Amino acid sequence: MVPLFSAEGLSSLVFIFIVMTTVLGAVIATHSERLIRAVTGLAICFIGVAGLYYYLNSPFVALMEMLIYVGAVCVTIVFAVMLADPKPEGDTTKQSIFTGPLSFALGILLFWGLSALAGKTTWVAPVGRVNDGSLEEVGRALLTNYSMAFELISVVLLVAIIGALVLAREGRTRTGGES
């Protein structure tokens, strides 16, 4: 048993806090009826994910998570919400009574399966030099090994911006006077 006030114990507490922040943000994002609260939950979840990146000794990726997702995507969604029509024309229908419990059971089953898989897997320590998280090394990796992922991130940001513009434009044309 690791004592609470040792380096490992405090590190475990910090990790648990970061994971709980991520999960709490995800729950807020998925269960909020108001869109602004859902976006706030999404931002909290992204902050937790950035904390996980920082915990994994990758401060540059954590900073980019904060700048790109919290700073750009969430703010873009908020602007789209602010410019959209406050009273949509469509009426939302009530979902089945089985949707919530079924999705909860599926989530528990998925968690159990992944936990069992992680428990049976033999984890091997990395051999060789570990990434120090420096900007130079991250830049070299992004432009050599991970260039495709780097380009896909730019496509995701482009789609988010176009989606926000489409939402903002539709809200303006419906509420504004058309000539």
C-alpha positions, -999 to 999 in steps of 0.1 A, spaced: 0 0 0 14 34 -10 11 61 17 -10 91 7 17 117 15 44 102 -6 53 112 -41 35 82 -56 4 88 -35 1 125 -44 8 117 -80 -21 92 -79 -44 118 -63 -35 143 -90 -42 117 -117 -75 108 -102 -85 145 -100 -76 150 -136 -96 119 -147 -126 130 -126 -125 165 -142 -125 149 -176 -153 126 -168 -173 153 -151 -169 176 -181 -180 148 -205 -211 141 -183 -220 178 -183 -215 180 -221 -237 150 -228 -265 156 -203 -271 193 -205 -303 205 -221 -289 240 -227 -263 242 -254 -242 268 -236 -239 245 -206 -230 216 -229 -202 237 -245 -190 246 -210 -189 209 -201 -170 202 -233 -144 229 -224 -141 213 -189 -136 179 -205 -109 193 -229 -91 210 -199 -91 175 -182 -76 160 -214 -50 187 -215 -42 178 -179 -38 141 -189 -14 152 -216 6 172 -191 6 143 -167 20 121 -195 50 144 -197 39 162 -229 34 199 -220 35 211 -256 6 189 -266 -13 199 -234 -8 236 -244 -20 229 -279 -51 211 -265 -59 242 -245 -53 266 -273 -69 247 -301 -99 229 -285 -107 251 -255 -96 284 -270 -108 279 -306 -133 252 -311 -154 259 -279 -153 297 -286 -164 290 -322 -193 269 -310 -203 296 -285 -203 323 -313 -224 300 -335 -249 295 -306 -250 332 -300 -257 339 -337 -282 311 -342 -319 314 -340 -330 313 -303 -363 296 -310 -358 268 -336 -389 259 -356 -386 221 -352 -402 205 -321 -380 179 -304 -396 146 -296 -391 127 -264 -368 97 -266 -377 62 -255 -376 54 -218 -350 26 -225 -325 50 -241 -308 62 -209 -305 28 -191 -294 10 -223 -267 36 -230 -256 34 -193 -254 -4 -195 -235 -2 -228 -210 22 -212 -205 -1 -182 -200 -31 -205 -175 -12 -226 -156 0 -194 -156 -36 -180 -143 -50 -213 -115 -24 -216 -106 -29 -180 -104 -67 -184 -83 -63 -215 -59 -38 -198 -56 -62 -168 -47 -92 -190 -22 -72 -212 15 -73 -203 27 -38 -203 63 -34 -215 84 -4 -204 96 17 -234 132 9 -244 155 37 -253 151 74 -249 118 88 -237 104 119 -253 113 150 -232 84 170 -246 106 198 -259 93 220 -287 121 210 -310 114 173 -306 77 178 -310 82 198 -342 105 172 -357 80 145 -348 51 164 -363 69 170 -396 83 135 -400 65 106 -382 32 123 -375 27 146 -406 -6 129 -415 -20 135 -380 -8 171 -382 -27 176 -414 -58 159 -401 -59 183 -371 -60 212 -396 -89 195 -414 -108 191 -381 -103 228 -373 -114 238 -408 -146 217 -405 -153 232 -371 -150 267 -385 -171 260 -416 -198 243 -393 -199 274 -371 -202 297 -401 -230 276 -415 -249 277 -382 -243 314 -378 -255 321 -414 -287 300 -410 -295 318 -378 -291 352 -395 -312 344 -425 -341 330 -405 -344 359 -380 -333 387 -402 -355 404 -428 -352 388 -461 -356 409 -492 
